[in-house]
Amino acid sequence: MSKGTILSGMRPTGRLHIGHLSVLDNWVKLQEEYNCFFMVADWHALTTSFEDTSKIKENTRDMVIDWLSAGLDPGKSAIFVQSHVHQHAELHLVFSMLTPISWLERCPTFKDQVQQLGEQGKDINTYGFLGYPLLQAADILIYKANAVPVGEDQLPHLEMTREVARRYNFMYDTKLFPEPQPILAKVSLLPGTDGRKMSKSYNNDIAIGASSEEIQTKVRSMITDPARVRKNDPGNPEVCVVYTFQKIYNPAETGEIAAECRQGAIGCVACKKKLAEKMDAVMAPYRERREALMANPGRVDEILAAGDEKASAAAAKTMAEVRNVLGF
């Protein structure tokens, strides 16, 4: 029996990397227990990339293919594009009429991101960026989602959604919107091949559908213990990026590898070879599913069209209730 309804999504950034798999694996589990709506958040992409929208459509397709490769099932979940369901924007407009500006300004990430992106030459002092937590509230509440998978850093945004729901319900004497509860997701923070945060912009990522050759190349470039110069030098696996990946992709041999590394009994080249082989075996099913979808682009279109239709039907029902409460 379903525990309720979930809404979650990602901005369309194109092909995903293996650092996203912990989120996607969680989604795959949730779709067995909840009525799930998984959204390509293309309106949200405009908040920081409004000056160039040329890649959004292509990025949407690439990202959805990775979702499906990771195991999202369109027979169990609605997989859809946010902008194709106009009720998101309509409910956002309604909420913008009754939400105090101070609620948006106190969002902890707002000023930080304005400063950070400003240092990168981006001017995001726009209403859209200020109001994106309100659009998130509309995204969630248009489906009357009673739960949202989030990381701890996203809890303030979800609390705003709860506040907006309470304000609307109180103001119009209704019980239309639930106050969604967080499902705290345990996200594995996988470093990039150079030890920094994994990111396509750093070119230190490994794509979900990476070929065997790509995996080998990326693993060979991984940073190891900088104090270890020669093959038989004792190493410290705890400061080695390769060892971090071994713990995830080769857990059965982790203890042995750590001991041999500390004794100087295994060289970095051999250690990387072990990792590449294990990673390739784990990633092969993702790669095969991705290649099959790439060969049948019409299937992706069908899945998104069906998801858009399912999401639109649910959103239209909620929006009709919103209009009725407002007396429109």
N, C-alpha and C positions, 0 to 999 in steps of 0.2 A: 504494500500500500504506500502511495506517495506521501511524503512528509509535508508537502507543500510546494511552493513555486520559488524558483531561483532565477535571477537575472545576473549574468556576468558578461564581460566583453573585453575586447582589446582594440586599441587603435590600429589601423592598417599600416603596418610598417614593412610589409613584404614578407619574404621568407623568414621563418623563425629559426632560432638556434637552440641547441640542446639545453641551454639555461632556462628555456620556457617549458621544458617537459614536465617539471614538477607541478606547474599550474595546470597543464593539460591533463596530466594523469589524474589530478584531483577532480577535474571536470568530468572525466570518463567515469570515475566512481560515483559522482553526484548524480549523473544521469540515470543511474540504476535506482535511485531513491527519491528523486524529486522530478517535478515537471519543470524542465529546464529550457531557458531561452538564452542562447549564446549569440552575442551581437558584435558585428563589425562596427566599431564606433567611429564612423567616418565623419560625422558632424564634429566629434571631439578632436579629430585630426586638424580641423581648421583653427583650433584655438592657438596653436603655436606654428602652424604651417599654412596660414591663410594666403600667403603671397605666392605659393606654388602648389597647385592641386593636380599637376599633370600625372603624378604617379599613384594617386589614390585608388583608381580602378584596378590597375595592375597589381598593386600591393594587396588589395582586398582578395583577389583571386589566389595569389601566392600564399597568403596567410590562411585562408580557408582550406586550401589543399593540405597545409601542414596540420590544421585541426583534424581533418578527416584522417590523415595519415597516422595521427596519434591515437585514434580510436573513437572520436566523437561519432555518434550514430544518428543520422538524420531521421531515422525511424523512431528514435526515442526523444530527440531534442529538436527545437526549432533553431536552425542556424540561419541567421538573416542579417541584412544590412540596415543599420539604424536609419539612414536617410530615406529608405524605401517605405518606412512606416511613419507617415506624416504626423501621427498623433504624439510622437515624442516631442516634436517642436511645438505642437499646440498646447500640450500640458505644461511644457517649460514656460510658455508665454503666460499661462494662467498663474503658475507659481511665482513668476517674476513680478506679478502685480501685488502679491501679498507678502513677499519675503523682505524683511528689513535689510538694507544695504549693509548694516553693521554685521549681520550674520555672515555675509560673504567676505567682508574685509578681515574678519578674525580667523578665517581658515588658515591654519598654520603653514600650509605649503604655498599660499598665495605670494606673500612678500618675498619668501626665500627664492621661489622660482622666477619672479620678476627680476630680482637682483642677479641670479645666476645666468639667466638667458640674456639679460641686459649686458652682462660682461662679455657675452658671445656676439654682441651686436644685434640682438633681436629685441624689438620694441613690442612687448605684449601687454602694454597698458590699455587693454581693450575691454569692453563690456563682456565679450565672449569669454575671455580668460577669467575675468572676475566671476562670471556667472556659471562656469562649467560645473561646479559642484551642484548647482541647481538643475542643470541639464541632467546630471547623473541621478538626481532625485526623481526627475520625470521618467528617466529610463527605467528605473526600478519600480516606481509606483504605478506606471501605466499598465504593468502586468500584475499588480497587487502582490509582488514578490514578498514573501514573509521571511526570506533568508537570502544572504548575499555572502559568497566566499570572498574574504578580504585578508590582506596582511595587516599587521598591527599599525603600520603607517597610514592605512586608509580608514581607520576607525573614525577619525574626526569627520570625514566626508559622509560616512554612513550615519553618524549622529545627526548631521544636518538633514539628511533624508528623513530621519525619525522626527526631527523638530518640525519640518515642513508638513509631514503627515499629521502631526498633532495639531498644528496651527490651522490647517485646512479643516480638519474634522471639528475642532472647537468653534472656529469662526462660522461655519455653516451648519453646525449642529447635526453632524452626520457621523457614521462609522465607516465611511467609504474606504479609507486607506488603512492598511495595517502598518505597524511600526516594525520594519524588518530587522531581524536579529543577525548578528555577524556569525559566520562560520569561519573561525580563524584557521587559515590555511597555513600549513607548514611548508614554506618555500625553501628549497635547497639553493643557497647562494653559491652557484658554481663560478669559479673565477675564469677569466679568459686565459688563453694560452700563455700570455705574458704576465699573469698574476693580477692584472687589473680587473675591474668589472668587465664581464663579457659583453661586448658590444660590436655590432657591425661597423660602427664608425671607427673603432680601434683596429679593425681587421684581426681581432683576436678570438673570434667566435668559430664555432663548428655548426654548420647548418644541420637541421633535423634530417634532411634528405641527402646528406653528404655522401659522395661516392667513397669507395674503399681507398682510392688514391688521395682524395681530399683529406680523409681521416688520417692517413699515414703522414701526409705532409704537415698537417696541423699538429699532430702529436710530436713529430720530430722537432718542431719549433718551440715546444713547451719549455718554460724556464725550470731549471733544476736548482739544486743547492749550489749557490754561487761560490761557496768555500771549497767545493769539491772540484779539483782540477784534473787529477788523473783517475783512471778507471778503478784502481784499487784503493783510492783514498776513502776513509770512512765518511759517510754522508749523514745528513740530518733529514729524514723523510718529512718531518713536520713543516719544513720550509720549502718543500718541493711541490710544484704544481702537478707534476706527474703523479705523485703519491696521492694527492687529493682526488684525482680522477680514478686512481686505482681503487680507492675505498668505495667508489660508487659503481664502477664497471667491472671490477675484479675483486669483490670482497673476500672470496674464498682464499685468495693467495696474499691478502694484504699483510697478515702477520709475518709470513715468511719473507716477503719482499722488504718489509721494514727492517727485519733482523739482518738480512743480507746486505742491505744498504748501509746500515750502521757499522757492519764489519768490513765493508769494502769488497764484499764477495760478489756483488752484481754491479755491472756498469750501467750508466744512464742509457746507453744505446739499447742494451738488452731489455732494460726495464720499459723503455718506450715501445719496443717491439711487442712485448707482452700486452701492454695497454692497448695499442692499436688493434691487435687481433681481437681482444675482448670487446672493445668498443664497436668494431666492425660487425661482430656477431650480434651484439645487442641492437645496433641501428639498422641491420639488414631488413627487418620487417617494415620499419617506417619507410625506408628507401623504396622498397618494392611497392608499397601501397601508393606512395607519392608518384612513382613512375607510371603506375596504372592510371591514376587520375589525370596526370599530365597528358597521357595518350588519349583520354576521353574527356575533352573540355566541356562537352555538352552535358555531362553528368554533373559537373560542378554547377552549371547554370540551372539545371533542374532542381538541385538541392537548395540553392539559394532562393529560387522562385517559390518552392514549396514552403521554405522557412519564412519568407516574406509574407506569404498568404496566411500562415498560421499565426504569426506575430500580429499582423494587421487585424485579423479577426478578434483576437483577445484585446488589442489596444483600442479598437473601435468600440467594443462593448464598454470598457472602462470610461472612455471619453464621452460616450453617450450619458453615462451616469453622472460624470462631472458636469456636463451641460445641464442636465436635469436639476442637479443640486443648485447650480447657479441661476436657474430659471431662464436659461437661454433656449 
